[in-house]
């Protein structure tokens, strides 16, 4: 066991879920529990006895998340066969590609076999991967649940109001509604947030996990405006991903981010003016290029977010909210971007590009986007921390 893991085991709050004894035929479970050592591990342990040697023990577990099929995982803890045994299995989050987030529910059960062929399968139990290092408060409105431990009740109420406003804006303008409950965990700033992550990146300000319906973000009480903006943006992603969850394909980035920016709020007039200026000079990105991942260069990524919002606003204002919902449903069925746009609007990505440009400025010959041309936009965007959060989250 590493020193870091041992330290976390000592200082982290631990959640124990005990069982009373359970018997079937010749095998009896004397004790079973799940211990949370957040954020590093879940430790499952069991004590059982039989009239002969217990030879095999398996733990089965399922994670409560959106998936294309219900998956049951199995693990085989090591132990020495005997009439009475104790076994333990550690689910080490440091070895998981996508660690389980705070608040996730895990369903688990044991199967025990002895030398005589007797088999006992226990009923399922549940454990929640809670971060009990903090005294969480809870505020619920409809399907939105906010958990926080630093800041007043009004702090949470302000964040809740901003979140509800984002959902209402999406519903009114795109006919997109929240399909499942959302759980929002507010850490008291970035340092606490980083401490709740496995191998965190130092620039992380928050994380949305649509498959779990969970948003995790660091918002100090003095950062309430930043927090409201960032939450609105991440809720936009979460709602959109709930609606379009499918094994058949993904959304183009400009649509995904554009809808999140729409949920975030009205476009910044200064940024729109700068976008139009670049558009007039034809120093702007094509819609087709914005369908894939945005540039890693901060200033280019930022203008990509602004342009994506403008594209979504163009579709909403000119073609109505019902077509946006129709478009998302087509993507859920696995359509390509060009085919989806053609079916709903009658034009492909290039057609959208031309119509959008024409709606804002006359078309001119395209020229290469240069870094210096982005500086004015970049300086304006730096005044809005939500764009920085969006670019990196």
N, C-alpha and C positions, 0 to 999 in steps of 0.2 A: 504494500500500500504506500503511495507517495506521501510525502510530507504535506503537500497541499490538500490531498484528499483526507488525510487524517485530521488536519486542522479544521476542515469544513465539517467533518463528522462530529467534532467536539463543539463547534460554535453554532452550527445550524440547528434550528428547531426541528424536532423529530416528531412525526405523526405515526402513532402505532394503532393498527387496526387489529384487535385480538378476536379470536374465535373461541366459543365454548367447545368442549370436546365433541367430536363427531365420529360416529362409528357406522360401519356397514360390514356385515358378516364378521370376519375375523380381524379386521383392521380398525384401529381407533386413532383418531387425530387428537392429541392432547393439547396442542397449541399451534396457532398459525397467526402470523401478523405481517404487516407491511410497514416498513419504516422509511419515511421520507427524509433524505439528507439533501436539502435544496442548496444549489441547483445541480449537484453532482450525481446523485444516485437515488435509486429506489432499491431497498433491501428487503427481500422476501425470505421469510424463515418459517420452518415447520418442525414440529415434534410429533412423532407417531410411533405406535407400537402394534405388534401382531403376535400371534401364537408361534410364528416361525420367522425366519429372517426376512426383513423387508429388503428387496433387491433393486427396485426401480422407483424413482420419484421424478415426476415431471411437473413443471409449472407452466400453465397456459395463460396467456394474457392478450387482451385486446385494448387498443387505444381508441377512445371515443373521438373520432374525427371524421370529416367527410372523406370518403374513399370510393373507388370504383367498385370494390367488393369487400365484404367483411373479411378481414385477415386475422387469423389466430396465430400468434407466435408461441413457440415452445422453447423451454430451456431445461437442461438436465443438470441439476446441482450434484456436486460430488459428495459422497458419504461412504462410510464403511458398512456393508450389510450386517444387520443384527436384528434381534427381535424388537429393540427400541432404538430409534435413530433420531438424530437432529440434522437438518439440512438447511443450507442457506444459498440463495442466489442473488448476486448484485447486478442490477441493471445499471451499468456505468454509462452515464450520459456523455462522458468524454470520448466514448468510442462510437457514438451515434452520429450519422451524417447530419441529421436534423434533430437536435435534442428536443425532448418534450418541453413545451412552454409551461410557465406558471399557470395553475388553474386547470390543467388538463386532467380528465378522468380516465382511470385505467381499471378495467375489469379483469379479474384474475381468479384462477382456481387450480387445485392440485389434483393429480392422479398418482395413486400409490399402489404398488404391486408387491406381493410377497412371494416367497419361494414355492408356496403351495399353489400358486396361480390365482389367489384372491386379489381382486381389484377394487379399489375404492376411488370414486371420483367425487370430489367435494362440490357443494353448491358454489356458485360464483359470488365473489365479493367485489367491492369497489374501493379504490383509494384515489384521492385527488392530490395532484402534485402541487401542494401549496407551499408558499414561501412564508413560513411561520416565524421568521425573524422579525416581522413587523406586525403591529396591531392594526390590522386592516379594518376600515369602515366600509360600509356598503350602501350604495344608493341605486335604486331600481326604478326605471320608468319604462313601462311596456317591455320590449325585448332588449333594452339597453341596461347593462349592469356595470356600474363604476365602483371599483375598489381603490381606496386611497388611505394613507396613514399620516400624511403631513398636510396641513392646511385645514381651514375651517369648513363647515358645512356649506357655506356660500361658495367656497372654492370649487367644491364638487358640483354644486348646483349650476355654476357658470359653465363648467365643462359639459355637464349633461345638457344644458340648454343649447350649447353650440353643436353638440352631437345630434340632437333632435332636429335642429334647424337644417343640418346637412342632409338628413334622411328626408325631410319634408321637401327640400329643394330638388333632390333627385326624383322623388315621387311625382312632384308637380310638373317637372320639366322633361322627365324621361320615362315615366310610368314604371320605374324600377323601385321595388320595395324590398325591405329586409325580409328574408325568408326564415331565418333561424336566429335564436338569441345571440347577442354579442356581449362579451365580457372584456372590460377595459381595466387594465391594471396600471395605476398611476404611481410610479416611483418618484421619490422626492429629489429629482435631479439626475443628471447623467451618471454621477459616480455610483449612486445606488442602483441605477439601471445596469451599469456595467458589472456590478457585483452579483447581479441576478442572471448573468449569461455565462455560457461556456465559451472560452476563447473569444471574448468580445473584441470588436474592432473599436478603436478609440474614438472614432467619429460618430458612432451609433447614437442616435437620438430617440429611436423607437423602432418597433417592429410590428408588422401586422401578420398574423397567421390565419388566413382565411379558412384553411382546412379545419382549424379548431374553433373558429369564431372568436378569436382572442386578439386583442391589441395590447401591446406592452409599450409604455412610453415614459420617459423621464420628464416630469414637469414640476419645477419648484414653484411654491406659491407666488413668487415674484415674476414667474414666466407665464402667467395665465393667458395672455394674448397669443403668445407663441403656441401654447398648449392647445388652445381652441382651434387655431388654424391647422395645426398638425393633425389633430384628431379628426377634423372634418375631412381632410385629405385621405387619411388611412381608412376611414369609414367608407369613403367612396370606393376604394379598392375592394374592401371586404364585401360590400353589397353586390358589386359587379361580379366578383368571383363566385359568390353564392348563386347568382342567377345563371351564370354561364358554366358552372362546374360540369366537366365532361372529359372523357378520355380521348376525345376525337380531335382536339386542337386547342389553340390558345388565341387570345385576342391580339390584334396588332397593338403595339406599344402606344401609338398615338391615341387610340380609342380608350385603352385602359387608363392611361395617365390623364387623358383629356376629361374623362368622366370624374376622376378623382379631383382634378382641378376645378371642375364645375361644382362638385360637392363642397369644395373648399370655400367658394364664394365668387362674387362677381370679379371679372378680370380687372386688374390694376390699369386704370386709364393711361398712366405714364408708360407702362410696359407695352400696352397696345399701340401707343403712338410710336414707340421705338420699333416695334415689330412692323408696323405699316411702313416706316421709313426704310427699313431693310428690304421689305417686300417691294417697294417702289424701285429699289435699285437691283431687284432680283438677286439679292444675296441672302437667300433663305433656303431651308431644306425642303426637299420634295416629300410629299406624303408617303411615297413608296419607301424612301429611306428611313422615315420615322416609324415604319411598321416593325422594324427590328430594334434591338437594344440601343438605347441612347449612348452618345459619346461619353467616354470617361473623362473628357475635358470638362471642367466645371462650367465654364461659360457657354460652351456649346450644348451641354445638357440642359442648362437653365432655359436657353431660348427654345429648346425642343419642348419643354413643358409648356411654355407660353404659347407656342404655335399649336400644340396639341389641344389646349383649351380653346383656342380660337377656332380650330376645325370643328370641335364638338359644338361650340356655340353656333357656328354656321349651320350645321345640320339641324340643330334644335329650332333655330329661328326661322329657317327657310322650309323645313319639311315636317316639323311637328314632333311631338314627344312619342307618339305611338310607333313611329318608324324606328326610333332608337331602340325601343324594346323589341320590335320585330328583328332588327339587325342583330341584337344580342342573342335572340333565340336561334337565328340562323347559324351564328358562330357555335352555339352549343351543339348543333347537329354535325359540326365538323367541316363547315364550308371554308373555302379559302377566302381571303380578304376581298379579292376582286369579284369572285362569284357572289359573295354576300352583299357587297355594295350594289352589284348589278341587279340582283333580285329585288332589293328593297328600294333602291333609288334610281336604277336605270343607268348608272355610270360606274366605272371602276375607279381604282386609286388615282390614275392619271386624270380621269375626268373630274374627280373630286378636287384634285390639285388645281386644275385649270379654273373650275367654277369658284373655288375659294379665293384664288388670287384675283380673279376678275371682280369679285364682290368687294375687295378692299383697294385694289390699285390696278392700273393698266399693266398688261404683261410686257416685259422687256426681255432681251436676250439674257440667259442665265450666265452668271459668272461665278467663279469660285468664292466660297465663303472664307474671309480672312479674319484672323484673330483680332486685328485692330478694329474691325468693324463691329465687333461684339462688345467693346469696352463700355460704351455708354449704357447698353442694356445690362451688362454685367454689374455695373456700379449701382444701377437702380435696383436690381434684384437683390443685391447684398443687403438692402435696407429691409427686405422682407424675409425673415428667417424661415418661413414656411417653404420657400423655394429651395433653400439650402437643405432642409430636412428632406424634401421630396427628392432632391438630386442624389441623396446618399442612402435613402431607405429602401 
